[in-house]
Amino acid sequence: MSNKIIKIALLDMYNGEPNQGMRCIIDVVNRFSPVVSFKIFDVRVKCELPDINSFDIYISTGGPGNPLIGDGNWDVKYYEFIDSLNKWNNENVIKKHVLFICHSFQMACLHFGLATVTKRNDTSFGVMTIHKTKEGLIDPLFEGLADPFYAIDSRDYQVVQPKLSIFAKKGAKIISLEKIRDHIQYERAIMAVRFTDYFVGTQFHPEADPISFVSHLRNKDAKEKIRAMKGKRKFRNMLEDLLDDDKIYRTNETLIPNFLRTAINDLMKTKKMLSN
């Protein structure tokens, strides 16, 4: 680890529950193994958080449960940690880059006061169409993805009702929204936010790969639960979407690599400039 140039902290927000998410994230991070190393921190179970002096890039995972409720310990320390990273970026030339995923994204939106987080009427689960906003069309996170693009969505809560005056004050931008549903009178959830030049987050799961998702669907209990929730027809459509090379494969191969490539290039360029 000490021989690597860029160090990545993976903030495990899964609360000890079995999942495919961390394996997927590690798979993507390992694509950059010649120049990066990583370490996992169990935030919710062990209240582990990294030393900000020791790491360059942070990926904060999705997770189960209500993003509005913590235990008064790990959540307080997590928010303090995010504030310390933000403070670091305001005071230092070499920046800390952060990607928030799903549960972490909801918590970040709450913490920065950008929007409301509410419980959905039903669980969103499966392959979703994601639409870029005007700002999202030029955001480096989405470079190489079509508009709309496709992603795995799995959530009981949603980020809605953006407080646009606070977005403007903080310089934050909504960069994607959920699919347009003309037949339902629900407001569209915010699916990604550029919090700062160095903090970005997604409501969906960019780490999810088709292999892990199909593996999950092969579990009999999971299959029956999803069929009961979404119906057999939507279940079949989901399987077709997972096997389409231009849908989940494309997002998995593009989005987190874009985040890491942008962060690594920025860090190496800045470090080189300072060493000259």
Salt bridges, closest charged atoms under 4 A:
ASP27 OD2 - ARG31 NH2 3.36
ASP56 OD1 - LYS271 NZ 3.40
ASP83 OD1 - HIS111 NE2 2.80
GLU91 OE2 - LYS87 NZ 3.02
ASP122 OD1 - ARG120 NH2 3.45
ASP139 OD1 - ARG194 NH2 2.78
ASP153 OD1 - ARG155 NE 2.88
GLU178 OE1 - ARG120 NH1 3.99
GLU178 OE1 - ARG155 NH2 3.26
GLU178 OE2 - ARG181 NH2 3.30
GLU207 OE2 - HIS205 ND1 2.87
ASP209 OD2 - ARG23 NH2 3.19
GLU224 OE2 - ARG227 NH1 3.67
ASP241 OD1 - LYS247 NZ 2.80
ASP246 OD1 - ARG250 NH2 2.90
ASP266 OD2 - HIS97 NE2 2.82
